[in-house]
């Protein structure tokens, strides 16, 4: 195998970079967060590993990286990484799609149970030393709708189905979709209809021009007053203004949110004070080993690259995921 030059866009003292010690000794690694760290190395780069959640540095060094053959994103979402020159180039970009699906599926399920068992009320009474019995809901037999039936959506569906929930989901071409745990697939155009029959809805879609605002006032208005919506995909997939209004007016029961339009969430945002919101600061997939797992996937793709085998998780650059 010929020597390879790898650029790693990430803080050079990041703990997870230790995984790269397992690369062949012939691999030259240059790590840094900003473009000036790659001033002399960019022109010889064969591979670029983008460990930041944006493509700013990648874009700045792109014109110099004329030999690059492959770009990998350590995150699953690439909406902030893609830029016109990368999209138009023949260079493939891969991502971490599916690497964090288990943890995100568990968070979605925990949010469902949070509202079904009214855990906020339970904790509030515990803190006040109040013995107050109340009825809770069973999720067995309830309907869960998945918006974005990819890796995360299916991981959520598998866990919910194991607890007896009925699963429905959106697909662009439902006639071609098949999954034994899904009772019915709906086309995107019928998302309001699907959401209207659901007790819980999980948004797990990537952010693209087609999915931005996919769930808006119309879709939220179609939900049951007892319905709960959960977002583990990208914040702007749900219209934030419409969601705030629906929650403030108690038109839906609640929302479990791990992602937002602006992060960190501003301190004066209404979500902070709403008692029908379960708020996670975009860390539902932050297990103790999450970055190491992302790096392990990169290493497996690196091996495929060196052997001339097809890369896994190749992004459709024009579709955005």
C-alpha positions as CSV (number, residue, x, y, z in Angstrom):
1,X,0.0,0.0,0.0
2,X,1.3,3.4,-0.9
3,X,1.8,6.1,1.8
4,X,-1.3,8.2,2.3
5,X,-1.6,11.8,3.6
6,X,-4.6,12.3,6.0
7,X,-5.8,15.7,7.1
8,X,-7.9,15.7,10.3
9,X,-9.9,18.8,10.9
10,X,-10.4,18.8,14.6
11,X,-8.7,20.1,17.7
12,X,-5.3,18.3,17.6
13,X,-5.5,17.4,21.4
14,X,-8.9,15.6,21.0
15,X,-8.9,12.4,22.9
16,X,-10.5,10.4,20.2
17,X,-7.6,11.0,17.8
18,X,-5.7,8.3,19.7
19,X,-7.7,5.8,17.6
20,X,-5.6,6.9,14.6
21,X,-2.6,5.3,16.1
22,X,-3.8,2.1,14.5
23,X,-3.4,3.4,11.0
24,X,-0.5,2.1,9.0
25,X,2.9,3.7,9.9
26,X,3.2,5.0,6.3
27,X,0.2,7.3,6.9
28,X,1.1,11.0,7.4
29,X,-1.4,12.7,9.7
30,X,-1.9,16.4,10.0
31,X,-4.4,17.6,12.5
32,X,-5.7,21.1,13.3
33,X,-8.8,23.1,13.7
34,X,-8.2,26.0,11.4
35,X,-7.0,26.4,7.8
36,X,-3.5,27.7,8.7
37,X,-2.7,24.3,10.2
38,X,-2.9,22.7,6.8
39,X,-1.1,25.4,4.8
40,X,1.7,23.1,3.7
41,X,-0.1,19.7,3.9
42,X,-3.3,20.4,2.0
43,X,-1.8,20.1,-1.5
44,X,-0.7,16.6,-0.8
45,X,-3.8,15.4,1.0
46,X,-5.4,12.1,-0.1
47,X,-8.1,11.9,2.6
48,X,-9.7,14.6,4.7
49,X,-11.5,13.6,7.9
50,X,-13.8,16.5,9.0
51,X,-14.3,16.2,12.8
52,X,-16.1,19.6,13.1
53,X,-19.8,20.1,12.7
54,X,-19.3,22.6,9.9
55,X,-17.4,22.8,6.7
56,X,-15.7,26.2,7.2
57,X,-12.1,25.0,7.4
58,X,-12.7,22.3,4.8
59,X,-14.0,25.0,2.4
60,X,-11.0,27.2,3.1
61,X,-8.5,24.5,2.2
62,X,-10.5,22.9,-0.6
63,X,-8.9,24.8,-3.5
64,X,-5.4,23.6,-2.3
65,X,-6.5,20.0,-1.8
66,X,-6.2,19.1,-5.5
67,X,-5.2,15.5,-4.8
68,X,-7.9,14.6,-2.3
69,X,-9.8,11.4,-3.2
70,X,-12.2,11.0,-0.2
71,X,-13.8,13.2,2.5
72,X,-15.3,11.7,5.6
73,X,-17.5,13.5,8.2
74,X,-17.5,12.3,11.8
75,X,-21.1,13.4,12.2
76,X,-24.1,12.0,10.5
77,X,-25.6,15.3,9.4
78,X,-23.7,17.0,6.6
79,X,-25.9,20.0,5.8
80,X,-23.3,22.3,7.3
81,X,-20.4,20.5,5.7
82,X,-21.4,20.6,2.0
83,X,-20.6,23.6,-0.2
84,X,-20.9,24.0,-4.0
85,X,-17.3,23.2,-4.9
86,X,-17.4,19.9,-2.9
87,X,-20.8,19.0,-4.3
88,X,-19.7,19.6,-7.9
89,X,-16.4,17.7,-7.5
90,X,-16.1,13.9,-8.1
91,X,-14.8,13.4,-4.6
92,X,-17.0,11.2,-2.5
93,X,-18.0,12.2,1.0
94,X,-19.1,9.6,3.6
95,X,-20.6,10.2,7.0
96,X,-21.4,8.5,10.3
97,X,-24.9,7.6,9.5
98,X,-26.1,4.9,11.8
99,X,-23.2,5.0,14.2
100,X,-25.2,6.8,16.9
101,X,-28.6,5.2,16.2
102,X,-28.9,3.0,19.3
103,X,-28.5,5.9,21.7
104,X,-30.8,8.2,19.8
105,X,-33.4,5.4,19.6
106,X,-33.2,5.0,23.4
107,X,-33.6,8.7,23.9
108,X,-36.7,8.7,21.7
109,X,-38.1,5.9,23.7
110,X,-37.2,7.5,27.0
111,X,-39.1,10.7,25.9
112,X,-42.2,8.6,25.1
113,X,-42.1,7.0,28.5
114,X,-41.4,10.4,30.2
115,X,-44.8,11.6,29.0
116,X,-46.6,8.3,29.3
117,X,-45.7,7.9,32.9
118,X,-45.7,11.6,33.7
119,X,-42.2,11.5,35.2
120,X,-42.1,15.2,35.6
121,X,-45.1,15.1,38.0
122,X,-43.5,12.1,39.8
123,X,-40.2,14.0,40.4
124,X,-42.0,17.2,41.3
125,X,-44.0,15.3,44.0
126,X,-40.9,13.5,45.2
127,X,-39.1,16.8,45.7
128,X,-42.1,18.3,47.6
129,X,-42.6,15.1,49.7
130,X,-46.1,14.8,48.3
131,X,-47.8,11.4,48.2
132,X,-50.2,11.7,45.3
133,X,-51.3,8.7,43.4
134,X,-52.3,9.3,39.7
135,X,-53.0,7.3,36.6
136,X,-50.3,6.7,34.0
137,X,-50.5,5.5,30.4
138,X,-49.4,2.3,28.9
139,X,-47.5,2.6,25.6
140,X,-48.4,-0.9,24.5
141,X,-50.9,-0.6,21.7
142,X,-50.2,3.0,21.1
143,X,-49.2,4.3,17.6
144,X,-45.8,5.7,16.9
145,X,-45.2,7.6,13.7
146,X,-41.7,8.0,12.3
147,X,-40.8,11.0,10.1
148,X,-37.5,10.0,8.5
149,X,-37.3,6.2,8.4
150,X,-33.5,5.9,8.1
151,X,-31.1,4.4,10.6
152,X,-32.3,6.4,13.6
153,X,-35.9,6.0,12.7
154,X,-35.7,2.3,12.4
155,X,-33.7,2.0,15.6
156,X,-36.5,3.9,17.4
157,X,-39.2,1.7,15.7
158,X,-37.4,-1.5,16.7
159,X,-37.4,-0.5,20.4
160,X,-40.9,0.8,20.4
161,X,-42.2,-2.3,18.6
162,X,-40.6,-4.5,21.2
163,X,-42.8,-2.8,23.8
164,X,-45.9,-3.4,21.8
165,X,-46.3,-0.2,19.9
166,X,-47.8,0.0,16.4
167,X,-45.5,1.6,13.9
168,X,-46.3,3.8,10.9
169,X,-43.8,5.8,8.9
170,X,-43.2,8.2,6.1
171,X,-41.2,7.2,3.0
172,X,-40.8,9.1,-0.3
173,X,-41.8,6.0,-2.2
174,X,-44.0,4.0,0.2
175,X,-44.9,1.5,-2.5
176,X,-41.3,0.3,-2.6
177,X,-40.9,0.2,1.2
178,X,-41.1,-3.0,3.2
179,X,-40.4,-3.6,6.8
180,X,-42.1,-6.3,8.9
181,X,-42.4,-4.0,12.0
182,X,-44.1,-1.2,10.1
183,X,-47.9,-1.5,9.8
184,X,-48.1,1.1,7.1
185,X,-45.9,3.5,5.1
186,X,-47.3,6.9,4.1
187,X,-46.1,9.2,1.3
188,X,-44.6,12.5,2.3
189,X,-47.7,14.3,1.0
190,X,-49.8,12.5,3.6
191,X,-47.7,13.3,6.6
192,X,-50.5,15.3,8.3
193,X,-52.8,12.3,7.8
194,X,-50.3,10.0,9.4
195,X,-49.6,12.3,12.3
196,X,-53.3,12.6,13.0
197,X,-53.5,8.9,13.9
198,X,-50.3,8.9,16.0
199,X,-50.0,9.0,19.8
200,X,-46.3,9.8,19.4
201,X,-44.3,11.2,16.5
202,X,-40.6,10.9,16.2
203,X,-38.8,13.2,13.7
204,X,-35.5,11.7,12.7
205,X,-35.0,13.2,9.2
206,X,-31.8,14.8,8.0
207,X,-32.0,18.6,7.2
208,X,-32.3,19.3,3.5
209,X,-34.2,21.9,1.5
210,X,-37.0,19.4,1.2
211,X,-37.2,18.6,4.9
212,X,-36.8,22.1,6.3
213,X,-40.1,23.0,7.9
214,X,-41.5,19.6,6.9
215,X,-43.6,19.5,10.1
216,X,-45.3,22.9,10.4
217,X,-48.6,24.4,11.7
218,X,-50.7,22.1,9.5
219,X,-49.1,18.9,10.6
220,X,-49.1,19.9,14.3
221,X,-52.7,20.9,14.1
222,X,-53.5,17.4,12.8
223,X,-52.1,15.8,15.9
224,X,-54.2,14.5,18.7
225,X,-54.5,16.8,21.7
226,X,-52.9,13.9,23.7
227,X,-50.1,13.6,21.1
228,X,-46.4,14.0,21.8
229,X,-43.7,14.9,19.2
230,X,-40.0,14.1,19.6
231,X,-37.2,15.4,17.5
232,X,-33.8,13.6,17.3
233,X,-33.0,14.6,13.7
234,X,-32.4,18.3,13.1
235,X,-34.2,21.3,14.7
236,X,-35.4,23.0,11.5
237,X,-37.3,19.9,10.3
238,X,-40.0,21.1,12.7
239,X,-41.2,24.7,12.5
240,X,-40.0,26.0,15.8
241,X,-42.5,28.9,15.9
242,X,-45.4,26.6,15.2
243,X,-44.3,24.1,17.8
244,X,-43.9,26.8,20.5
245,X,-47.4,28.0,19.8
246,X,-48.9,24.5,19.8
247,X,-47.2,23.8,23.2
248,X,-48.1,27.1,24.8
249,X,-51.8,26.7,23.7
250,X,-51.8,23.0,24.9
251,X,-52.9,21.8,21.5
252,X,-50.6,18.9,21.9
253,X,-49.5,17.1,25.1
254,X,-45.8,17.7,24.8
255,X,-42.5,17.6,23.0
256,X,-39.2,15.8,23.6
257,X,-36.4,17.8,21.9
258,X,-32.7,17.1,21.4
259,X,-32.2,19.5,18.5
260,X,-33.0,23.1,17.9
261,X,-32.9,25.9,15.3
262,X,-30.1,27.6,17.2
263,X,-27.7,25.9,19.4
264,X,-26.9,26.5,22.2
265,X,-30.6,27.3,22.9
266,X,-30.8,31.0,23.8
267,X,-31.5,31.5,27.5
268,X,-34.7,33.5,26.8
269,X,-36.2,30.9,24.5
270,X,-39.8,29.8,25.5
271,X,-38.8,26.1,25.5
272,X,-36.9,26.6,28.8
273,X,-40.0,27.6,30.7
274,X,-42.6,25.2,29.2
275,X,-43.5,22.4,31.5
276,X,-44.7,20.2,28.6
277,X,-41.2,20.1,27.0
278,X,-38.4,17.6,27.8
279,X,-35.3,19.4,26.7
280,X,-31.9,17.7,25.9
281,X,-29.0,20.0,24.9
282,X,-28.2,18.0,21.7
283,X,-26.4,15.3,23.6
284,X,-28.8,12.3,23.3
285,X,-26.0,10.4,21.4
286,X,-23.2,11.5,23.7
287,X,-22.3,8.2,25.3
288,X,-18.9,7.8,26.9
289,X,-17.6,6.2,23.7
290,X,-19.5,8.0,21.0
291,X,-16.6,9.7,19.4
292,X,-14.4,6.6,19.6
293,X,-17.3,4.7,17.8
294,X,-17.4,7.3,15.1
295,X,-13.6,6.9,14.7
296,X,-13.9,3.1,14.5
297,X,-16.3,3.5,11.6
298,X,-13.8,5.8,9.9
299,X,-11.0,3.2,10.4
300,X,-13.2,0.5,8.8
301,X,-13.8,2.8,5.8
302,X,-10.1,3.7,5.6
303,X,-9.4,0.0,5.3
304,X,-11.9,-0.3,2.5
305,X,-10.4,2.7,0.8
306,X,-6.9,1.2,0.9
307,X,-8.2,-2.1,-0.5
308,X,-10.1,-0.4,-3.3
309,X,-13.4,-1.6,-2.0
310,X,-16.6,0.5,-2.1
311,X,-16.9,3.0,0.8
312,X,-19.8,2.7,3.2
313,X,-22.2,5.6,3.9
314,X,-21.5,7.5,0.7
315,X,-23.5,10.7,0.8
316,X,-25.8,11.8,-2.0
317,X,-24.2,15.3,-2.2
318,X,-27.1,16.8,-4.1
319,X,-29.8,15.3,-1.9
320,X,-27.8,16.4,1.2
321,X,-27.7,13.0,3.0
